Amino acid sequence: MKIASFNINGIKARIKALPDWLDEAQPDVALLQEIKSVDEAFPRELFEERGYRVETHGQKSFNGVAILSKLPLEDVSRGLPGDDSDEQARWIEATVIGDKTAVRVCGLYLPNGNPVELDNGQPVRGGKYDYKLKWMERLHARAQELLAAEEPFLMAGDYNIIPQDEDAKKPESWQEDALARPESRAAFRRILNLGFTEAFRARTHGPGHYSFWDYQAGAWQRDNGIRIDHFLLSPQAADMMIDCQIDKEIRGREKPSDHVPIWVELDA
């Protein structure tokens, strides 16, 4: 079972590049972020004709997540539990029925968190950084619930977290950014330390591996990237992992997203 995650930065902008990548990479499941489309406007036929079932959790012009699956899907749910007032479309989950076993997949688009607003060193209530950290607390709670079931599952997507300095070409440029601040990294570690395997780092070590390059200042040409798209695997899913890779070359193609796909292959 090949499961990919891809922040496409707008379905309208990626209307050709996304199908081209799907035809080439052939993931069984694709978790998409930043579709930037309401559910009714998402071009589902484009993917259904390729054999994918389409499930979206959209929002006009911003955010939005989706699952494309060639395998049967069950029990689709939308929205991260823990705050009924949260209207941002950042979470979708479903159970994928594989040839050997079922895997719960959770697609997420974690808040960016900038600008960082602090008052005496603490995030200002109601600010974007406060929202990011509280969203991560809800993610931690949902992760605990899913782990308690002791079944294979994964949480994948754009985490907007640079876990360590080696995950940035120029870590000094990100020290005060919401993606790399100590509070952000600590929140990510708290989730990881529940018992997850960070799939890419389980297979590949060292610096120089990125999943995002800004459109500005020649970041791609200079390979000035950061690694912020991650797969966290439950112990049961980690036992089934065959491989995890980043499709870096996609960034150099025509009309690319500023992110590239990352994928895992499971023996499922």
N, C-alpha and C positions, 0 to 999 in steps of 0.2 A: 504494500500500500504506500504510494507516494503522495505525501501531503506537502503542499507548498503554501507559503505566506507571501503576500505581495501588497505593499502600499502603492496603489496605482496613481494616487494624486489626481483623481478626477476621471470618471468613466468617459466623459465626452472627449477629453484630451487624449485618452488612451484607446479610443475606439478601434484603431487598427493594430496598435502595438500589443495590446493584451491578447486578442485572438491569435495573433502570430506567435506569441510566446507559448500559449496553450497548445497550439498545434505542434510546436517543436518539442516542448518539455513533456507534454502528456502527463500532467499530474492527475491522479485519481480524484484528489480533492484540492481545491484552491481556496484559501482564506484571504479575502481581499479587505483592505482598509482604505479609507478616504475615497469612497465611491462618489461622494458629493452629489447625491441624487436621491430624490424621494423614491419610494418603492415602485410607484406606478410608472415612473419615467425610466427606470433601469431597463436597458435593452436586452431583456432576458432571452429573446428568440435567438440572438446571436450566439448564445452559449447552449441553449437547448438543442439547437441543430447540430452541435458538436457532441451531444450526448450527456450534457451536464444538467442536473437538477439545480435550480437556482433558488436560494433563500437569501433575502436581503433584510437589513434593518437600516433604513435610509433616513436622510435628513436633508432638507433643501440647502444646497450650496456648501455645506460643511460636513465633516466627519463621515459617518456611514460605513457599515461593514457588511460583508456578504460571504456566503459559502456557495461554492460551485462543486458539485459532486457527481461523478459517474457511478458511484456506488450508492446503494439505498441509504436514505437518511431517516432517522426516527427522532421523535421528541425534540423538535426544534424550539429553542427559547431565545428571547431577545431582551437585552438590557441586563446590566450587572446588578444583582440584588443588593439591597442595603440602603437605597435612597429613592423612594418613590417620586420625589420631586425632580430627579435628574432627567432632563429631557434630551441630553446629548446621546446620539446613537454611536456607541463605542464597543458594544459587546454582543456577540451572537454565539450560541453553542448548539450542538446537535450530536447525535450518536451515528457514527458511520458503521455500516455493516460490512465487514471485510470477508474475505474467503475463509479465514480461520477464526476470527474473533471480531467483536465489536469494539470500537474505540470512540470515546467521547472527545470531540474536538471543540475547543473554545477559541474563537477568533476575537482579537482585541485591538483597539486603537487607544493606547493609553494617553492621557492628556499631556500636552507639551509642558505646560507649567510656567512659561515665560509671559510677561516679565516677572521676575522674582521680587515680590514685595514683602519686606520684613519690618517688624516693629520690635525693637530690642532683641533681635536675633530670631524672632518667631514669625512664621508666615502670617501675614495679615488675613484675618477672617474674611472669607468671601472673595479673596483674590485668586488668581489663576494658579499660583503655586500651592496655595492652601487646597484648592480643588484637586490638584494632581495628587497630593499626599493623602487626602481623604479617599480618593478613588482607589489608591493603592491599598489602603486599609480594607476597603470593601473587597478588593481582589484577593487579599490575604485571607479574608473570611470565607470567600467562595472556594478558594483553593483548599482550605481545610475541610470544607464540606465534601468536596469531590474526592479528596484523599481518603476520607473516612469510609467511602464505598469500596476501597481497595480494588478498583477496576482500572483498566488502561485508559488514561486520558492525557491530553496535552493542552497547553495554553500557548498560543502562538500569535504573533503579530508585531506591530510597531509599538514597542514598549517606551519609546522616547527616553531610554536610559542607556547611557554609556557606562557599562559595568565597571571598567577599570581603565587606567590611563592608556594601556596598550591597545584599547579599542578606539583610539583617536589618533590621527596623524599628528595633530598638534594639541596635545592634552592641555597645555597651558592656556589655550584660547577658550577652554570650556569650563574652567574652574568655578566660575560664578554663575554658570548657566544652569537652568533647572534640570538639564539632562545629565549633569555630572556633579551637582552639589552633593555634599556628604549625606544630607537627609534623603535625597533621592536614591543614592546608591545603597544606603542602609535599608531603606524600605524594600528595595529589590532583593537584597541579601536575605532579609527576613522571610520573604516568600520562597526564595531558592532553598533556604535552610530548612524548610518544612520537609524536605526530602526529594526535591526535584533534581533532575539532571538537565543542565543547560547543554542542549544537544550539540551545538556547533563546537563548543569548547571541550566536549568529551571526545571529539574527533580531531580537532585542529588547535594547535597551541602557537603562541607567539604573536607579535604585532603584525600589522600590515593587512588585516582582514576587515573589510568595511562593507556596509550595506546601504549607505546613504552618502551622496555627494551633493552639496548645494549647487543650485544653478548659477550662483554668483562667483565672481573672482576666479574663474577658471579652476574651480575645485576638482572637477573630474580630470581635467588635463594634468593637474599637479598631483593627482591621487590624494587630495586632501579630504579624506573621508572619515566617517565614524561608523561604528557598528551598534545599531540600535534596534534591529529586528531580530527577535529571538524565539526559539522553541524551548519551552520548559516541559519536560516529560515526567510523568509520574513514574514511580519505581517499576510498575507493571509495563508501561510503555517503553521505558528505557531498556528493559530486558529484551525488547523486540527490535531495537534500533539496529539497522544495517548501515546507514550512512546519513550524513547531513552536510549539505554544501550550500554555498552562496553563488548564484548565477551572475557574477560580476559583469560579464561582457554585455549584458542587456543594457547597461547604463550608456554604452557608447553607440547605441543604435538611434534611428531616427525618432524624434519626438519622444524621448524616454521620460519615465518618471524619475524623480530625484532619488528614489529607492530602487533596489533590485530585489528579485525573488530570493528567498531562502527556502530550502526544502529538506524534509527528512523522508527516509524510506524505512518502513516498519515491516517486519515479518508478520503481517496480519491478514 
